[in-house]
Amino acid sequence: MKVILQQEVKKLGKKGDIIEVSEGYARNYLLVQKLAIPATAINVNTASQKKASEERKAQQAIDEANLLAAQMSKVEVTIPVKIGEGGKLFGSVTSKDIAEALVSQHKVDLDKRKIDLKDGIKGIGTHTVSIKLHPEISAKIQVHIVPKQ
């Protein structure tokens, strides 16, 4: 019996997949648990339309991320920090500081979790920081750390 999966089922398939299973397994488990629906012509058509719609949305998200990555590669952020004796920073510059600087200087609202910064910036100068815009797409921006006047 052919069924369309409504959820991911281990060792069977992902949501939206059309698979062939035994009659008993389909009727007694998959359909009862609402893990699948019968693969009628109407249901197959609906499933294919949903899959095409999801693919278009995913492609649109990738295109938007590529556009944003191209714009972000030209962005430079300057962050003034307090400096103690010997040119050492008080603390470090974190991804939160960079996100706030992006908002204030370039009006780019970006989640601090998307800024890929391991330990924070602990010295003055120019640093390259990677920003993850999409699981497949990232951009690099220049962050200038300068002494506060």
BABA-793872 format. One record per residue: x, z, y of N, C-alpha, C in turn. Coordinates in Angstrom, 2 decimals, always signed. Each point is the difference from the previous one (the first is absolute). Last residue first. Layout:
N
+---------+---------+---------+---------+---------+---------+---------+---------+---------+
|     n_X |     n_Z |     n_Y |    ca_X |    ca_Z |    ca_Y |     c_X |     c_Z |     c_Y |
+---------+---------+---------+---------+---------+---------+---------+---------+---------+
|       X |       Z |       Y |       X |       Z |       Y |       X |       Z |       Y |
...
+---------+---------+---------+---------+---------+---------+---------+---------+---------+
//
This chain:
149
+---------+---------+---------+---------+---------+---------+---------+---------+---------+
|     n_X |     n_Z |     n_Y |    ca_X |    ca_Z |    ca_Y |     c_X |     c_Z |     c_Y |
+---------+---------+---------+---------+---------+---------+---------+---------+---------+
|  +37.84 |  +23.45 |  +57.62 |   +0.57 |   +0.26 |   +1.34 |   -0.52 |   +1.28 |   +0.57 |
|   +0.86 |   -1.59 |   -5.29 |   -1.05 |   +0.25 |   +0.99 |   +0.65 |   +0.36 |   +1.32 |
|   +2.27 |   -3.22 |   -3.87 |   -0.07 |   +1.37 |   +0.51 |   -1.09 |   +0.12 |   +1.06 |
|   -0.52 |   -3.67 |   -3.95 |   +0.80 |   +0.21 |   +1.22 |   -0.13 |   +1.46 |   +0.43 |
|   -1.01 |   -3.85 |   -4.20 |   -0.04 |   +1.44 |   +0.27 |   +0.94 |   +0.25 |   +1.17 |
|   -2.78 |   -4.44 |   -2.13 |   +1.11 |   +0.46 |   +0.83 |   -0.19 |   +1.48 |   +0.27 |
|   -1.75 |   -3.79 |   -3.80 |   -0.32 |   +1.27 |   +0.64 |   +1.26 |   +0.46 |   +0.74 |
|   -2.25 |   -4.80 |   -2.32 |   +1.17 |   +0.68 |   +0.54 |   -0.47 |   +1.26 |   +0.72 |
|   -2.39 |   -2.65 |   -4.35 |   +0.02 |   +0.15 |   +1.44 |   +1.27 |   +0.74 |   +0.41 |
|   -2.34 |   -3.06 |   -4.43 |   +1.02 |   +0.90 |   +0.50 |   -0.08 |   +0.04 |   +1.52 |
|   -3.60 |   -1.03 |   -4.43 |   +0.66 |   -0.49 |   +1.20 |   +1.03 |   +1.02 |   +0.43 |
|   -3.09 |   -1.67 |   -4.75 |   +0.53 |   +1.04 |   +0.87 |   +0.70 |   -0.67 |   +1.18 |
|   -3.51 |   -1.00 |   -4.63 |   +0.56 |   -0.44 |   +1.27 |   +0.50 |   +1.19 |   +0.81 |
|   -2.38 |   +0.15 |   -4.31 |   +0.98 |   -1.06 |   -0.19 |   +0.77 |   -0.34 |   +1.27 |
|   -3.47 |   +3.43 |   -0.14 |   +0.86 |   +0.26 |   -1.16 |   +1.09 |   -1.06 |   -0.22 |
|   -1.44 |   +0.72 |   +4.92 |   -0.82 |   -0.40 |   -1.14 |   +0.87 |   +0.27 |   -1.22 |
|   +1.74 |   +1.23 |   +4.11 |   -1.29 |   -0.44 |   +0.53 |   -1.00 |   -0.30 |   -1.11 |
|   +4.69 |   +2.97 |   +0.92 |   -0.73 |   -0.64 |   -1.09 |   -1.41 |   -0.32 |   +0.49 |
|   +5.00 |   +0.68 |   +2.50 |   -1.41 |   +0.37 |   +0.04 |   -0.72 |   -0.79 |   -1.07 |
|   +5.43 |   +1.67 |   +1.49 |   -0.91 |   -0.88 |   -0.73 |   -1.42 |   +0.54 |   +0.06 |
|   +4.52 |   +0.45 |   +3.40 |   -0.97 |   +0.72 |   -0.82 |   -0.95 |   -1.01 |   -0.63 |
|   +5.14 |   +0.53 |   +2.68 |   -1.01 |   -0.93 |   -0.52 |   -0.90 |   +0.76 |   -0.96 |
|   +3.06 |   +1.72 |   +4.46 |   -0.24 |   +0.08 |   -1.45 |   -1.08 |   -1.02 |   -0.37 |
|   +3.67 |   +1.68 |   +4.27 |   -1.04 |   -0.92 |   -0.44 |   -0.09 |   +0.04 |   -1.53 |
|   +1.62 |   +4.30 |   +3.13 |   +0.40 |   -1.38 |   -0.24 |   -1.19 |   -0.84 |   -0.42 |
|   +1.26 |   +5.56 |   -0.69 |   -0.41 |   -0.94 |   +1.04 |   +0.52 |   -1.39 |   -0.34 |
|   -1.34 |   +3.66 |   -3.86 |   +1.04 |   -0.34 |   +0.96 |   -0.51 |   -0.97 |   +1.04 |
|   -2.39 |   +1.61 |   -3.98 |   +0.67 |   +1.20 |   +0.48 |   +1.12 |   -0.28 |   +1.00 |
|   -4.91 |   -1.85 |   -2.60 |   +1.19 |   -0.48 |   +0.71 |   +0.65 |   +1.21 |   +0.67 |
|   -3.03 |   -0.08 |   -4.71 |   -0.08 |   +0.11 |   +1.45 |   +1.32 |   -0.45 |   +0.60 |
|   -1.09 |   -0.19 |   -4.73 |   +0.24 |   +1.37 |   +0.45 |   -0.21 |   +0.20 |   +1.48 |
|   -1.43 |   -4.27 |   -2.23 |   +0.28 |   +0.99 |   -1.05 |   +0.09 |   +1.43 |   +0.55 |
|   -2.92 |   -4.30 |   +1.57 |   +1.13 |   +0.75 |   +0.54 |   +0.26 |   +1.15 |   -0.97 |
|   -3.52 |   -4.23 |   +0.92 |   +0.88 |   +0.36 |   -1.10 |   +1.27 |   +0.64 |   +0.55 |
|   -5.35 |   -0.63 |   +1.61 |   +1.37 |   -0.10 |   +0.50 |   +0.93 |   +0.57 |   -1.06 |
|   -4.69 |   +0.18 |   -0.49 |   +0.46 |   -1.37 |   -0.23 |   +1.42 |   -0.21 |   +0.49 |
|   -2.46 |   +4.08 |   +0.62 |   +0.39 |   -0.14 |   -1.40 |   +0.50 |   -1.40 |   -0.33 |
|   -1.82 |   +1.24 |   +4.30 |   +1.37 |   +0.46 |   -0.16 |   +0.48 |   -0.13 |   -1.44 |
|   -3.65 |   -3.26 |   +2.39 |   +0.03 |   +1.25 |   -0.73 |   +1.45 |   +0.40 |   -0.27 |
|   -1.61 |   -2.92 |   +4.28 |   +0.50 |   -0.16 |   -1.36 |   +0.06 |   +1.36 |   -0.67 |
|   -1.51 |   -2.95 |   +4.71 |   -0.39 |   +1.20 |   -0.74 |   +0.35 |   -0.21 |   -1.46 |
|   +1.72 |   -2.06 |   +4.88 |   -0.16 |   -0.33 |   -1.41 |   -0.29 |   +1.29 |   -0.75 |
|   +1.20 |   -0.85 |   +4.84 |   -1.43 |   +0.05 |   -0.34 |   -0.27 |   -0.46 |   -1.43 |
|   +4.35 |   +0.73 |   +2.42 |   -0.44 |   -1.35 |   -0.36 |   -1.48 |   -0.08 |   -0.37 |
|   +2.31 |   +4.12 |   +1.55 |   +0.77 |   -1.08 |   +0.61 |   -0.55 |   -1.39 |   -0.26 |
|   -2.03 |   +4.13 |   -1.75 |   +0.18 |   +0.16 |   +1.44 |   +0.69 |   -1.19 |   +0.65 |
|   -0.71 |   +0.10 |   -4.75 |   -1.28 |   +0.04 |   +0.69 |   +0.21 |   +0.04 |   +1.51 |
|   +3.79 |   +0.25 |   -2.74 |   -0.60 |   -1.34 |   -0.12 |   -1.33 |   -0.05 |   +0.75 |
|   +2.17 |   +4.16 |   -0.35 |   +0.69 |   -0.88 |   +0.95 |   -0.57 |   -1.42 |   -0.04 |
|   -1.58 |   +3.13 |   -3.14 |   -0.48 |   +0.36 |   +1.34 |   +0.66 |   -0.89 |   +1.07 |
|   +1.49 |   -0.50 |   -4.43 |   -1.39 |   -0.46 |   +0.11 |   -0.56 |   +0.30 |   +1.38 |
|   +4.27 |   +1.68 |   -1.01 |   +0.05 |   -1.45 |   +0.15 |   -1.41 |   -0.57 |   +0.16 |
|   +0.43 |   +4.59 |   -0.92 |   +0.52 |   -0.30 |   +1.34 |   +0.02 |   -1.50 |   +0.27 |
|   -1.13 |   +1.43 |   -4.32 |   -1.08 |   +0.35 |   +0.92 |   +0.42 |   -0.31 |   +1.44 |
|   +3.12 |   -0.42 |   -3.49 |   -0.91 |   -1.14 |   +0.03 |   -1.17 |   +0.27 |   +0.94 |
|   +4.39 |   +2.70 |   +1.18 |   -0.75 |   -0.25 |   -1.22 |   -0.89 |   -1.22 |   +0.15 |
|   +4.75 |   +2.46 |   +2.10 |   -1.11 |   -0.88 |   +0.36 |   -0.70 |   -0.39 |   -1.30 |
|   +2.68 |   +4.77 |   +0.73 |   +0.19 |   -1.41 |   -0.32 |   -1.23 |   -0.78 |   +0.46 |
|   +2.67 |   +4.91 |   +1.51 |   -0.93 |   -0.50 |   -1.00 |   +0.32 |   -1.44 |   -0.35 |
|   +2.24 |   +1.02 |   +4.01 |   -0.76 |   +1.18 |   -0.40 |   -1.06 |   -0.49 |   -0.97 |
|   +4.77 |   -2.63 |   +0.66 |   -1.42 |   +0.11 |   +0.33 |   -0.54 |   +1.37 |   -0.38 |
|   +5.24 |   -1.26 |   +1.47 |   -0.92 |   +0.17 |   -1.13 |   -1.43 |   +0.15 |   +0.49 |
|   +4.42 |   -0.48 |   +2.50 |   -0.84 |   -1.18 |   -0.20 |   -0.95 |   +0.11 |   -1.18 |
|   +3.09 |   +3.41 |   +1.92 |   +0.59 |   -0.88 |   -1.01 |   -0.86 |   -1.21 |   -0.32 |
|   -2.64 |   +4.00 |   +2.03 |   +1.44 |   -0.20 |   +0.12 |   +0.51 |   -0.87 |   -1.14 |
|   -5.04 |   -0.82 |   +0.77 |   +0.79 |   +1.21 |   +0.22 |   +1.47 |   -0.33 |   +0.15 |
|   -4.91 |   -2.75 |   +0.94 |   +1.28 |   -0.02 |   -0.70 |   +0.78 |   +1.26 |   +0.38 |
|   -5.35 |   -2.38 |   -0.05 |   +0.90 |   +1.02 |   +0.51 |   +1.27 |   -0.01 |   -0.85 |
|   -3.00 |   -4.53 |   +0.63 |   +0.07 |   +1.26 |   -0.73 |   +0.95 |   +0.97 |   +0.69 |
|   -3.06 |   -5.12 |   +0.44 |   +0.93 |   +0.97 |   +0.61 |   -0.06 |   +1.34 |   -0.75 |
|   -1.08 |   -5.26 |   -1.50 |   -0.46 |   +1.38 |   -0.12 |   +1.04 |   +0.91 |   +0.65 |
|   -1.73 |   -5.55 |   -0.41 |   +0.99 |   +0.93 |   +0.52 |   -0.58 |   +1.41 |   -0.03 |
|   -0.80 |   -5.10 |   -2.61 |   -0.56 |   +1.26 |   +0.48 |   +1.15 |   +0.88 |   +0.48 |
|   -1.34 |   -5.53 |   -1.19 |   +1.06 |   +0.99 |   +0.13 |   -0.61 |   +1.23 |   +0.65 |
|   -1.69 |   -4.97 |   -2.62 |   -0.27 |   +1.27 |   +0.68 |   +1.25 |   +0.89 |   +0.00 |
|   -0.78 |   -4.39 |   -2.19 |   +0.51 |   -0.10 |   +1.37 |   -0.11 |   +1.32 |   +0.75 |
|   -1.68 |   -0.60 |   -4.45 |   +1.44 |   -0.24 |   -0.09 |   +0.63 |   -0.09 |   +1.39 |
|   -4.78 |   +0.41 |   -0.69 |   +0.74 |   +1.27 |   -0.06 |   +1.51 |   -0.22 |   -0.04 |
|   -3.05 |   -3.72 |   -0.14 |   -0.04 |   +0.65 |   +1.30 |   +0.87 |   +1.25 |   +0.02 |
|   -0.49 |   -2.28 |   -4.06 |   +0.71 |   -0.88 |   +0.93 |   +0.04 |   +0.63 |   +1.40 |
|   -2.51 |   +2.20 |   -3.28 |   +1.43 |   +0.11 |   -0.30 |   +0.82 |   -0.86 |   +0.95 |
|   -4.70 |   -0.31 |   +0.14 |   +0.45 |   +1.26 |   +0.60 |   +1.50 |   +0.20 |   -0.23 |
|   -1.98 |   -3.70 |   -2.06 |   -0.06 |   -0.17 |   +1.44 |   +0.52 |   +1.25 |   +0.71 |
|   -0.46 |   +0.19 |   -4.67 |   +1.09 |   -0.92 |   +0.38 |   +0.06 |   -0.19 |   +1.50 |
|   -3.57 |   +2.49 |   -1.73 |   +1.24 |   +0.77 |   -0.10 |   +1.20 |   -0.87 |   +0.37 |
|   -4.23 |   -2.05 |   -0.23 |   +0.05 |   +0.91 |   +1.14 |   +1.30 |   +0.80 |   -0.01 |
|   -0.82 |   -2.76 |   -3.70 |   +0.25 |   -0.81 |   +1.20 |   +0.12 |   +0.87 |   +1.25 |
|   -1.21 |   +2.08 |   -4.05 |   +1.40 |   -0.43 |   -0.05 |   +0.35 |   -0.81 |   +1.24 |
|   -4.47 |   +1.27 |   -0.56 |   +0.81 |   +1.19 |   +0.28 |   +1.49 |   -0.36 |   +0.01 |
|   -3.02 |   -3.33 |   -1.30 |   -0.14 |   +0.26 |   +1.43 |   +0.84 |   +1.21 |   +0.41 |
|   -0.32 |   -1.03 |   -4.55 |   +0.82 |   -1.00 |   +0.67 |   -0.04 |   +0.21 |   +1.51 |
|   -2.77 |   +2.71 |   -2.61 |   +1.40 |   +0.35 |   -0.25 |   +0.93 |   -0.98 |   +0.71 |
|   -4.61 |   -0.89 |   +0.13 |   +0.32 |   +1.19 |   +0.80 |   +1.46 |   +0.40 |   -0.17 |
|   -1.61 |   -3.53 |   -2.66 |   +0.06 |   -0.41 |   +1.41 |   +0.37 |   +1.17 |   +0.89 |
|   -0.72 |   +0.90 |   -4.54 |   +1.24 |   -0.75 |   +0.17 |   +0.16 |   -0.47 |   +1.44 |
|   -4.01 |   +2.12 |   -1.21 |   +1.09 |   +0.97 |   +0.01 |   +1.34 |   -0.70 |   +0.21 |
|   -3.81 |   -2.72 |   -0.53 |   -0.07 |   +0.74 |   +1.26 |   +1.15 |   +1.00 |   +0.12 |
|   -0.54 |   -2.30 |   -4.05 |   +0.48 |   -0.92 |   +1.04 |   +0.00 |   +0.68 |   +1.36 |
|   -1.81 |   +2.40 |   -3.59 |   +1.43 |   -0.14 |   -0.19 |   +0.60 |   -0.92 |   +1.07 |
|   -4.67 |   +0.52 |   -0.15 |   +0.63 |   +1.24 |   +0.45 |   +1.52 |   -0.11 |   -0.09 |
|   -2.52 |   -3.57 |   -1.73 |   -0.10 |   +0.03 |   +1.47 |   +0.67 |   +1.26 |   +0.56 |
|   -0.33 |   -0.41 |   -4.66 |   +0.99 |   -0.96 |   +0.52 |   -0.04 |   -0.05 |   +1.52 |
|   -3.19 |   +2.69 |   -2.21 |   +1.35 |   +0.56 |   -0.18 |   +1.06 |   -0.94 |   +0.56 |
|   -4.50 |   -1.48 |   -0.06 |   +0.17 |   +1.09 |   +0.96 |   +1.42 |   +0.58 |   -0.06 |
|   -1.18 |   -3.21 |   -3.22 |   +0.06 |   -0.62 |   +1.32 |   +0.25 |   +1.06 |   +1.08 |
|   -0.76 |   +1.49 |   -4.36 |   +1.30 |   -0.67 |   +0.07 |   +0.19 |   -0.63 |   +1.37 |
|   -4.19 |   +1.94 |   -0.95 |   +1.03 |   +1.02 |   +0.16 |   +1.40 |   -0.60 |   +0.12 |
|   -3.65 |   -2.90 |   -0.90 |   -0.14 |   +0.58 |   +1.35 |   +1.10 |   +1.02 |   +0.25 |
|   -0.29 |   -1.92 |   -4.30 |   +0.42 |   -1.00 |   +0.98 |   -0.05 |   +0.55 |   +1.42 |
|   +0.80 |   +3.60 |   -3.76 |   -1.00 |   -1.06 |   +0.15 |   +0.49 |   -0.96 |   +1.07 |
|   +2.15 |   +4.11 |   -2.62 |   +0.51 |   -1.17 |   +0.71 |   -1.03 |   -1.12 |   -0.02 |
|   -0.62 |   +5.64 |   -0.10 |   +0.01 |   -1.22 |   -0.82 |   +0.43 |   -1.21 |   +0.85 |
|   +1.94 |   +4.72 |   +1.38 |   -1.33 |   -0.60 |   +0.01 |   +0.07 |   -1.26 |   -0.85 |
|   +2.99 |   +5.02 |   +0.45 |   -0.09 |   -1.45 |   -0.04 |   -1.46 |   -0.41 |   +0.11 |
|   +1.33 |   +4.51 |   +0.16 |   +1.34 |   -0.52 |   +0.20 |   -0.01 |   -1.53 |   +0.05 |
|   -3.57 |   +3.58 |   -0.79 |   +0.01 |   -0.84 |   +1.20 |   +1.42 |   -0.44 |   +0.38 |
|   -1.66 |   +2.41 |   -4.00 |   +0.83 |   +0.72 |   +0.95 |   +0.09 |   -0.71 |   +1.36 |
|   -2.43 |   -2.04 |   -3.53 |   -0.59 |   +1.32 |   +0.17 |   +0.77 |   +0.79 |   +1.06 |
|   +1.65 |   -4.26 |   -1.35 |   -1.22 |   -0.13 |   +0.79 |   -0.63 |   +1.36 |   +0.29 |
|   +3.94 |   -0.10 |   -2.72 |   +0.26 |   -0.58 |   +1.32 |   -1.25 |   -0.08 |   +0.87 |
|   -0.45 |   +1.76 |   -4.56 |   +0.93 |   +0.73 |   +0.86 |   +0.08 |   -0.59 |   +1.41 |
|   -2.94 |   -1.66 |   -3.59 |   +0.00 |   +1.45 |   -0.20 |   +0.94 |   +0.76 |   +0.94 |
|   -0.53 |   -4.93 |   +0.02 |   -1.31 |   +0.64 |   +0.15 |   +0.05 |   +1.52 |   -0.04 |
|   +4.09 |   -2.53 |   -0.59 |   -0.62 |   -0.33 |   +1.28 |   -1.30 |   +0.78 |   +0.19 |
|   +2.22 |   +0.36 |   -4.10 |   +0.80 |   +0.64 |   +1.04 |   -0.62 |   -0.24 |   +1.37 |
|   -1.96 |   -2.22 |   -3.69 |   -0.22 |   +1.45 |   -0.06 |   +0.74 |   +0.74 |   +1.10 |
|   +0.64 |   -4.74 |   -0.51 |   -1.36 |   +0.33 |   +0.43 |   -0.22 |   +1.51 |   +0.08 |
|   +5.01 |   -1.88 |   +0.68 |   -1.00 |   +0.01 |   -1.09 |   -1.34 |   +0.47 |   +0.56 |
|   +3.21 |   -2.53 |   +3.40 |   +0.09 |   +1.21 |   -0.82 |   -1.06 |   -0.06 |   -1.09 |
|   +2.59 |   -3.04 |   +4.27 |   -0.78 |   -0.10 |   -1.23 |   +0.23 |   +1.26 |   -0.82 |
|   +0.31 |   -0.94 |   +5.65 |   +0.68 |   +0.16 |   -1.29 |   -0.99 |   -0.13 |   -1.15 |
|   +1.07 |   -0.49 |   +5.69 |   -1.01 |   -0.40 |   -0.99 |   +0.71 |   +0.00 |   -1.35 |
|   +1.08 |   +2.78 |   +4.87 |   +0.43 |   -0.86 |   -1.10 |   -1.17 |   -0.30 |   -0.94 |
|   -0.16 |   +3.05 |   +3.85 |   -0.30 |   -1.40 |   +0.26 |   +0.42 |   -0.96 |   -1.11 |
|   +2.51 |   +4.63 |   +0.37 |   -1.32 |   -0.23 |   +0.58 |   -0.17 |   -1.49 |   +0.30 |
|   +3.51 |   +0.91 |   -3.79 |   -0.23 |   +0.55 |   +1.33 |   -1.41 |   -0.33 |   +0.47 |
|   +1.77 |   +0.69 |   -5.34 |   +0.10 |   -0.87 |   +1.16 |   -0.29 |   +0.72 |   +1.29 |
|   +1.09 |   +1.60 |   -4.78 |   -1.05 |   -1.01 |   -0.06 |   +0.11 |   -0.96 |   +1.18 |
|   +2.59 |   +4.15 |   -0.96 |   +0.24 |   -0.93 |   -1.10 |   -1.07 |   -1.09 |   -0.12 |
|   -1.54 |   +3.76 |   +3.17 |   +1.32 |   -0.05 |   -0.62 |   +0.00 |   -0.93 |   -1.20 |
|   -3.18 |   -0.64 |   +4.22 |   -0.09 |   +0.68 |   -1.29 |   +1.35 |   -0.18 |   -0.68 |
|   -2.44 |   -0.46 |   +5.25 |   +1.15 |   -0.23 |   -0.86 |   -0.17 |   +0.83 |   -1.28 |
|   -4.43 |   -1.63 |   +2.41 |   +1.11 |   +0.90 |   +0.30 |   +1.17 |   -0.39 |   -0.89 |
|   -3.85 |   -2.53 |   -0.28 |   -0.34 |   +0.56 |   +1.30 |   +1.08 |   +0.96 |   +0.49 |
|   -0.16 |   -4.48 |   -3.59 |   +0.36 |   +1.40 |   +0.23 |   -0.33 |   +0.42 |   +1.43 |
|   -2.36 |   -3.69 |   -3.29 |   +0.79 |   +0.04 |   +1.23 |   +0.27 |   +1.47 |   +0.30 |
|   -1.06 |   -2.81 |   -4.90 |   -0.42 |   +0.95 |   +1.02 |   +0.93 |   -0.12 |   +1.22 |
|   -1.59 |   -2.51 |   -5.15 |   +0.75 |   -0.05 |   +1.25 |   -0.59 |   +0.97 |   +1.00 |
|   +0.16 |   -0.09 |   -5.64 |   -0.86 |   +0.00 |   +1.18 |   +0.90 |   +0.00 |   +1.23 |
+---------+---------+---------+---------+---------+---------+---------+---------+---------+
//
